């Protein structure tokens, strides 16, 4: 991996590593596909693109997907990227019991640590769905930071409207009463418009929208935190009942868009690096003790 120029503003292009059949849209569909591992080719493409640009990333990995395809997760770690948790099952946390949520936090962290041999410090909730007690649950499970807050306006049928935090800060600044030793690294929104910069919104509005948002944030001294999914970068199988919006601008279109994002004059780094910029230790207590 080539060295990046340190005079560039920082940005994070994070990857939510879930497979197509783990998405809510697929699980609620009438049809199915017999294709296995839909999204893995997109992850391979991202690894190549990141290496080409000398960029690093944080991969928020669903540990059940990692159990199915451990070699893909090991390649991420071996390439020097951060592996963090995206839960174990990729089910909405607000639909889970307190005990099951604890398992989602703890099992995913331990499984990913076993697969990579590296500490797992970060967590992102599926669909940015934050249940009551989320931050305390993460603290107890040994995480150092979270990246589940999006300061988006409320959109019907979507997330948004709950949070104002737009820069890395103690979690207590996102949710009063949350543990202050846990850092929140929020995903970015377009200044003024307050819609997310990436994910579905990149496919809806095009890369020019995302690039403009990145520049506006950088002028304010804010590092953009973006996110994509590997399945967005592949040609998806037609599945009866999956909404058309899921297919919009996936495959080759999205690969070209990601190439444009990565070619911008930013230093693409990890979410853990931004969490460390808050002036707090981004390692978890168990990692410091050598057991994580």
C-alpha positions in Angstrom: 0.0 0.0 0.0 1.5 3.3 -1.1 2.0 6.1 1.4 -0.5 9.0 1.4 0.2 12.7 1.5 -0.1 14.0 5.0 -1.0 17.5 3.9 -4.4 16.4 2.6 -7.6 16.7 4.8 -8.7 13.4 6.2 -11.8 11.4 5.3 -13.2 8.0 6.0 -14.7 5.8 3.3 -16.0 3.0 5.6 -17.5 -0.3 4.4 -20.5 -2.0 6.0 -19.7 -5.6 5.2 -22.9 -7.4 4.9 -24.0 -9.8 2.2 -27.0 -9.1 0.0 -29.1 -11.9 1.7 -28.4 -10.2 5.0 -30.1 -6.9 4.1 -33.6 -6.1 5.4 -34.8 -5.6 1.8 -33.9 -9.2 0.9 -35.1 -10.8 4.2 -38.5 -9.2 3.7 -38.8 -10.1 0.0 -41.0 -12.8 -1.4 -38.4 -14.3 -3.6 -34.9 -15.7 -3.0 -31.6 -16.2 -4.9 -29.4 -19.3 -5.1 -26.3 -17.2 -5.6 -24.0 -17.5 -2.6 -22.0 -14.6 -1.2 -23.5 -11.8 -3.2 -21.3 -8.8 -2.4 -18.0 -10.6 -2.0 -16.8 -9.5 -5.5 -17.6 -5.9 -4.5 -15.4 -6.3 -1.5 -12.6 -7.5 -3.6 -13.1 -4.5 -5.9 -12.9 -2.2 -2.9 -9.7 -3.7 -1.7 -8.1 -3.2 -5.1 -9.4 0.4 -5.4 -8.2 1.2 -1.9 -4.7 -0.2 -2.6 -4.5 1.6 -5.9 -5.1 4.9 -4.1 -3.0 4.1 -1.1 -6.1 4.4 1.1 -7.1 2.7 4.3 -10.6 2.0 5.5 -12.7 0.7 8.4 -14.7 -2.4 7.5 -17.7 -2.8 9.8 -18.2 -6.5 9.4 -21.3 -8.6 10.2 -19.6 -11.5 12.1 -22.1 -14.1 10.7 -20.9 -13.1 7.2 -17.3 -13.5 8.5 -18.1 -17.0 9.7 -19.4 -17.9 6.2 -16.4 -16.3 4.4 -13.5 -15.9 6.9 -10.9 -15.6 4.2 -12.5 -12.3 3.0 -12.2 -10.8 6.5 -8.7 -12.0 6.9 -7.7 -10.3 3.6 -9.1 -7.0 4.9 -6.9 -7.3 8.1 -3.9 -8.5 6.2 -4.1 -5.5 3.9 -3.8 -3.2 6.8 -7.5 -2.1 7.1 -9.4 -1.8 10.4 -12.0 -4.5 11.1 -14.8 -3.4 13.3 -18.2 -4.8 14.2 -21.5 -4.4 12.3 -23.2 -6.8 14.8 -23.5 -10.6 14.5 -26.7 -11.1 12.7 -27.4 -7.7 11.0 -30.8 -7.6 12.6 -32.2 -4.3 13.9 -31.1 -3.8 17.5 -34.3 -2.2 18.6 -36.1 -5.5 17.6 -33.8 -7.5 19.9 -34.1 -8.3 23.6 -31.6 -6.8 26.0 -29.9 -10.2 26.3 -29.8 -10.7 22.5 -28.4 -7.3 22.0 -25.6 -8.1 24.5 -24.8 -11.2 22.4 -24.8 -9.1 19.2 -22.2 -6.8 20.7 -20.0 -9.4 22.4 -20.2 -12.3 20.0 -19.4 -10.2 17.0 -16.4 -8.5 18.7 -14.9 -11.8 19.9 -15.5 -13.7 16.6 -13.9 -10.9 14.6 -11.0 -10.7 17.0 -10.4 -14.5 16.6 -10.5 -14.3 12.8 -8.1 -11.3 12.4 -5.9 -11.6 15.5 -6.5 -7.8 16.0 -8.4 -5.8 18.6 -11.9 -4.8 17.5 -12.5 -1.3 18.8 -15.4 0.0 16.8 -19.1 -0.8 16.2 -21.8 0.4 13.8 -25.4 -0.6 14.3 -27.3 -2.2 11.4 -29.3 0.6 9.6 -28.0 3.1 12.2 -30.7 1.7 14.5 -29.7 2.7 18.1 -31.7 1.0 20.9 -32.0 2.3 24.5 -28.8 1.5 26.4 -26.8 1.1 23.3 -23.7 3.0 24.4 -23.6 1.5 27.8 -23.9 -2.0 26.2 -20.9 -1.2 23.9 -18.9 0.0 26.9 -19.6 -3.2 28.8 -18.7 -5.3 25.7 -15.3 -3.5 25.5 -15.6 -1.3 22.5 -13.8 2.0 22.3 -16.0 3.9 19.8 -19.3 3.8 18.0 -20.2 5.0 14.5 -24.0 4.7 14.5 -25.1 8.3 14.7 -26.3 10.2 11.6 -27.3 13.9 12.1 -29.8 13.5 9.2 -33.1 15.3 8.9 -36.1 13.0 9.5 -37.1 11.2 6.3 -40.3 9.1 6.3 -39.5 5.4 6.2 -35.8 6.1 7.0 -33.7 7.0 9.9 -33.1 10.6 10.9 -34.2 13.5 13.1 -32.8 12.2 16.4 -29.2 13.5 16.6 -27.3 16.7 16.0 -23.7 15.5 16.5 -21.6 15.9 13.3 -18.0 15.5 14.5 -16.2 12.9 16.6 -16.9 13.5 20.3 -17.6 11.6 23.6 -20.8 9.6 23.2 -22.4 11.7 26.0 -22.5 14.6 23.5 -24.7 12.6 21.2 -26.9 11.1 23.9 -27.0 12.6 27.4 -26.0 10.0 29.9 -24.0 7.9 27.5 -20.6 6.9 28.8 -18.2 9.7 28.1 -15.2 7.3 27.7 -16.9 5.9 24.5 -16.3 8.0 21.4 -18.9 8.6 18.8 -17.8 9.0 15.1 -20.9 10.1 13.3 -21.5 9.4 9.6 -21.6 12.6 7.6 -24.5 14.6 6.1 -24.7 17.3 3.5 -24.3 20.7 5.2 -27.5 22.6 5.1 -29.5 19.9 3.4 -28.8 17.4 6.2 -29.1 14.2 4.2 -26.5 11.5 4.3 -23.6 11.8 1.8 -23.3 8.2 0.9 -25.0 4.8 1.0 -28.3 5.0 -1.0 -28.0 8.8 -1.3 -24.8 8.5 -3.4 -26.7 6.3 -5.8 -29.7 8.6 -5.8 -27.9 11.9 -6.2 -24.7 10.9 -7.9 -21.0 11.3 -7.0 -21.1 15.1 -7.6 -23.4 15.4 -4.6 -21.0 13.4 -2.4 -17.9 15.2 -3.6 -19.5 18.6 -3.0 -20.4 17.6 0.6 -16.9 16.4 1.2 -15.4 19.7 0.1 -17.9 21.7 2.2 -17.1 19.7 5.3 -13.4 19.9 4.7 -13.6 23.7 4.5 -15.1 23.6 8.0 -12.3 21.4 9.3 -14.6 18.4 9.5 -13.4 15.0 8.2 -16.2 13.4 6.0 -17.2 10.0 7.2 -18.8 8.0 4.3 -20.1 4.5 4.0 -20.8 2.0 1.3 -21.8 -1.7 1.0 -20.0 -4.3 -1.0 -23.2 -5.6 -2.6 -23.8 -2.1 -4.1 -20.8 -2.7 -6.3 -22.0 -5.9 -8.0 -24.7 -6.9 -10.4 -27.5 -8.0 -8.1 -29.7 -11.0 -8.8 -33.3 -10.2 -9.5 -35.4 -11.1 -6.4 -39.1 -10.8 -6.3 -40.1 -8.3 -3.7 -36.8 -6.4 -3.4 -37.6 -2.7 -4.0 -36.4 -1.1 -7.2 -34.5 1.5 -5.2 -32.1 -1.2 -4.0 -31.0 -1.9 -7.6 -30.7 1.7 -8.6 -27.2 2.5 -9.8 -25.6 -0.6 -8.4 -22.8 -2.6 -10.1 -20.5 -0.8 -12.6 -22.1 2.6 -12.0 -21.3 2.4 -8.3 -17.8 1.2 -8.9 -17.1 4.2 -11.1 -18.6 6.5 -8.4 -16.3 5.0 -5.7 -13.3 5.4 -8.0 -14.2 9.1 -8.2 -14.5 9.5 -4.5 -11.2 7.8 -3.8 -9.4 9.9 -6.4 -10.2 13.1 -4.5 -7.4 15.0 -2.6 -8.2 13.5 0.8 -6.2 11.2 3.1 -8.6 8.2 3.5 -8.1 6.8 6.9 -9.9 4.7 9.6 -12.7 5.6 11.9 -10.4 4.6 14.8 -8.0 7.3 13.7 -10.8 9.9 14.0 -11.9 8.5 17.3 -8.3 9.0 18.5 -8.4 12.6 17.4 -10.9 13.4 20.1 -8.0 13.2 22.5 -9.2 10.0 24.1 -7.8 6.5 24.0 -9.4 4.6 21.2 -8.3 1.2 22.6 -10.8 -0.7 24.7 -10.0 -1.6 28.4 -9.6 -5.3 27.5 -7.3 -4.5 24.7 -5.1 -2.5 27.0 -4.9 -5.5 29.3 -3.8 -7.6 26.4 -6.9 -9.9 26.4 -8.9 -8.3 23.6 
